[in-house]
């Protein structure tokens, strides 16, 4: 990780070595700084809500009990626990993608090979999958995706709203059943229903993990 270089000045091309007096003053608590963005000192109230992560571990265990052995993902903080656990799990294949639509094809291939897969993505990546979902609909492959939502409750980035608000209507237009989860206590029952619909009824199902559940972001 690149270290914080703030305060390491340059004079004449050489690193500046602080004198003892400078070090003494530097060690004192400077107090609040006016040049620090306000959101760094105090997060918006919506983002201060502490989100329990226990449900994410329970969700991973549920997926494994239902024989999910392939986890396809585009790196995303909302899925970090699921991704990290899949990487550490010797019983699964954890597959990073360059674009979300690759995960749609991977799920189809897993089914052809007698395995079960899940696609982990953010709502902003759903738009990349729309054309490829024709494969799922046309060939009637079972399909399961977990979508970490942006552009809804407490969202601080205006660029996330267009796709975030369009995620469910667009998926439903492609024949994907959407199951939305707002509270931690609903995760296991909703995810269990999605697994049943996907792998026993052969449906395409998206589980939408709302920002009320995973926590809103100010960026």
C-alpha positions, 0 to 999 in steps of 0.5 A: 500500500502506498504510504501517506506522503503528506508532510514530507517536504522537498527542499532543493530536491532533498528530503527535508529532515525536521529538527528536534523542535519541529518534531516536538511541535509535530507530536502535539495534537493539532486539533481539527483542520479546516482543510480536511473535507467535512465528510472525512471528519463526520460521515453523513448520518445515513452512512454512520449506521453500523451494519452487522456483517454476520449475515454475510457469513451466514449467506456464504454458508447457505450458498455452500450448503446448496452446492455453489462451487463457483463464485464469479465476481467483479471486485466490490466492497459490498461483496467483500466478505463473500469474495474473501471467503470464496478465495480462502475456500479450497472447495470452490473456484473463485473467479475474478471477471473483467466485466459482469457479462462474463459471469452470465456465460460462466454460470451457463457453462457451470450448469452444462458441466453439472456445477452451480455458480453465482455471480456477485456484482454491483448494480452499476454493472447490471447494465453490462449484462443485459444482452448476455442475459439473452443466453439465459432466457433463450436456453433456459439456464438456471441463473443466480446473481447477488447484486449490491445496490447503489443509487438508493437509500442514503446514496451520496454519489449522483452518478449511481442513481440512473443505473441503481434506479433502473436495475430492477426494471431492466432485470425484470424486462429480461425475465429475471425475478428480483428478490429485494432484501432490506433487513439482516433478518430477512437475508437467509429466508430470501436467499433460500427462496432465490436458491430454490427458484433458481436451481429447482425451478430453473429460473433466473433470479437476482437477489438485490442487497439494498443500501439499507442492508449493506450500508450507504456510501457517500462517494 
